[in-house]
């Protein structure tokens, strides 16, 4: 079993949802977590994690952490020597995500309120960055927060971009078309 498959087995989506939608947690659809945000479709999350390819010991930034589910999945994948920095704009979701991760026993993830600067540059550089909402254009400030050799997976409009930083000022992009996400706010 891969680390991603194991994470999906151990980190239950239901535990990261509002009570009002917990009964349908098993459906492969996005579910509302309030505040105009969603908990993404599990199949999409799995694909994005596979493209991101987090490794044990990685330092990961999770942008748009929402209910904390992707942060908890990432925390499980990177293991005890890894670290997840979860950043969310909506204050109520920062609290919701933190509480959900605490209840799930996640010890290697920290939750932060998004500020004026995109991402979380104070803790950079990161091995991996995952974004769970759609940007209008690629935010280069996130690429700046990646280590050389690091990966960023981000929805931009209807595509998911898989970006590998190849040098301080350059990167390669692989495009995965045909996705819908809530807008990155």
Phi, psi and omega per residue, in radians:
X1 nan 2.307 3.122
X2 -1.261 2.827 3.117
X3 -1.083 -0.582 3.122
X4 -1.192 -0.804 3.111
X5 -1.059 -0.744 3.129
X6 -1.079 -0.725 3.118
X7 -1.055 -0.755 3.132
X8 -1.135 -0.541 3.115
X9 -1.273 -0.677 -3.041
X10 -1.552 -0.550 -3.081
X11 -1.786 1.709 -3.025
X12 -1.342 2.178 3.124
X13 -0.965 -0.714 -3.095
X14 -0.922 -0.643 -3.099
X15 -1.261 -0.111 -3.104
X16 -2.038 0.340 -3.112
X17 -2.084 2.671 3.002
X18 -1.094 2.615 -3.137
X19 -0.881 -0.630 -3.048
X20 -1.088 -0.352 -3.134
X21 -2.133 0.087 -3.117
X22 -1.058 -0.575 -3.114
X23 -1.131 -0.387 -3.130
X24 -1.922 0.353 -3.108
X25 -1.029 -0.481 -3.109
X26 -1.363 -0.178 3.131
X27 -1.314 2.497 -3.120
X28 -1.540 1.108 -3.135
X29 -2.445 2.757 3.004
X30 -1.209 2.529 -3.136
X31 -2.212 2.469 -3.112
X32 -1.165 2.364 3.006
X33 -2.026 0.238 3.130
X34 1.529 2.947 3.082
X35 1.061 0.478 3.127
X36 1.290 0.244 -3.092
X37 -2.006 2.821 -3.136
X38 -2.268 2.795 2.916
X39 -1.651 2.046 -2.968
X40 -1.105 2.766 3.086
X41 -1.012 2.253 -3.095
X42 -0.945 -0.701 3.128
X43 -1.070 -0.706 3.121
X44 -1.162 -0.757 3.116
X45 -1.047 -0.776 3.138
X46 -1.057 -0.799 3.125
X47 -1.073 -0.783 -3.120
X48 -1.109 -0.668 3.098
X49 -1.177 -0.654 3.087
X50 -1.121 -0.733 3.106
X51 -1.170 -0.655 3.138
X52 -1.160 -0.665 3.090
X53 0.976 0.925 3.105
X54 -1.153 2.550 -3.095
X55 -2.085 2.718 3.064
X56 -0.939 2.357 3.136
X57 1.541 -0.104 -3.130
X58 -1.178 2.668 3.002
X59 -1.816 2.053 -2.977
X60 -2.137 2.415 2.999
X61 -1.832 2.196 3.107
X62 -1.941 1.819 -3.075
X63 -1.627 2.192 -3.074
X64 1.407 0.898 -2.990
X65 -1.219 -0.288 3.023
X66 0.911 -2.090 -3.067
X67 -1.385 -0.099 -3.140
X68 1.615 -0.046 -3.074
X69 -1.108 -0.872 -3.134
X70 -1.137 -0.615 3.103
X71 -1.088 -0.749 3.125
X72 -1.176 -0.706 3.073
X73 -1.048 -0.828 3.126
X74 -1.073 -0.751 -3.138
X75 -1.044 -0.705 3.107
X76 -1.142 -0.752 -3.095
X77 -1.150 -0.775 -3.096
X78 -1.357 -0.261 3.043
X79 1.276 -3.098 -3.026
X80 -1.082 -0.496 3.138
X81 -1.506 -0.152 3.092
X82 -1.613 3.004 -3.108
X83 -2.523 2.408 3.083
X84 -2.068 2.260 3.069
X85 -1.931 1.927 -3.074
X86 -1.765 2.237 -3.121
X87 -2.206 2.348 -3.062
X88 -2.487 2.469 -3.123
X89 -1.404 -0.674 -3.061
X90 -1.386 1.988 -3.059
X91 -0.949 -0.724 -3.126
X92 -1.115 -0.563 3.122
X93 -1.350 -0.514 3.030
X94 -1.037 -0.834 3.137
X95 -1.123 -0.785 -3.131
X96 -1.067 -0.822 -3.138
X97 -1.091 -0.780 3.137
X98 -1.065 -0.808 -3.141
X99 -1.098 -0.748 3.133
X100 -1.086 -0.765 3.139
X101 -1.145 -0.704 3.102
X102 -1.070 -0.798 3.132
X103 -1.080 -0.559 -3.132
X104 -1.452 -0.015 3.096
X105 1.359 0.366 -3.140
X106 -1.351 2.114 -3.068
X107 -1.874 -0.282 -3.020
X108 -1.928 0.541 3.070
X109 -2.314 2.355 3.063
X110 -2.052 2.491 -3.103
X111 -1.941 2.327 -3.076
X112 -2.244 2.540 3.000
X113 -1.343 2.229 3.093
X114 -1.113 2.472 3.131
X115 -1.970 -2.623 -3.116
X116 -1.321 -0.378 -3.104
X117 -1.720 2.362 -3.107
X118 -1.260 2.349 -3.105
X119 1.501 -2.553 3.132
X120 -2.586 1.255 -3.019
X121 -1.122 -0.392 -3.132
X122 -1.081 -0.430 -3.119
X123 -1.862 0.022 -3.127
X124 -1.223 2.769 0.145
X125 -1.552 2.742 -3.118
X126 -1.923 2.639 3.017
X127 -1.346 -0.619 -3.090
X128 -2.496 2.560 3.025
X129 -2.337 2.224 3.081
X130 -2.001 2.320 3.068
X131 -2.086 2.289 -3.037
X132 -1.961 0.439 3.053
X133 -2.556 2.754 -2.998
X134 -1.513 2.151 3.052
X135 -1.517 2.677 3.065
X136 -1.293 -0.591 3.092
X137 -2.561 2.816 -3.101
X138 -1.120 2.101 3.110
X139 -1.427 1.795 -3.081
X140 -1.105 -0.381 3.085
X141 -1.064 -0.493 3.081
X142 -1.281 -0.681 3.112
X143 -1.079 -0.656 3.096
X144 -1.060 -0.458 -3.109
X145 -1.529 -0.020 3.117
X146 -1.568 2.562 2.953
X147 -1.255 2.706 2.971
X148 -1.097 2.300 -3.036
X149 1.605 -0.151 -3.141
X150 -1.372 2.934 -3.103
X151 -2.213 2.507 3.041
X152 -2.165 2.253 3.020
X153 -2.064 2.111 -3.015
X154 -2.566 2.324 2.972
X155 -1.299 2.291 3.027
X156 -2.255 1.997 -2.989
X157 0.942 -2.052 -3.104
X158 -1.804 0.269 3.124
X159 -2.035 2.686 2.919
X160 -1.878 2.140 3.136
X161 -1.684 2.340 3.057
X162 -1.933 1.889 -2.998
X163 -1.990 2.247 3.057
X164 -1.967 2.164 3.128
X165 -1.384 2.041 -3.050
X166 -1.684 -0.391 3.096
X167 -2.799 3.048 -3.075
X168 -0.899 -0.711 -3.067
X169 -2.004 0.260 -3.114
X170 -2.468 2.735 -3.123
X171 -2.703 2.807 3.062
X172 -1.960 2.540 -3.105
X173 -2.173 2.337 2.988
X174 -2.012 2.303 -3.082
X175 -1.858 2.284 3.071
X176 -2.020 1.802 -3.043
X177 -1.448 2.840 2.932
X178 1.604 0.710 -3.133
X179 -2.142 2.700 3.070
X180 -2.231 2.275 3.106
X181 -2.359 2.799 2.968
X182 -1.166 2.678 -3.126
X183 -1.185 2.530 3.033
X184 -1.305 2.094 -3.091
X185 -1.825 nan nan
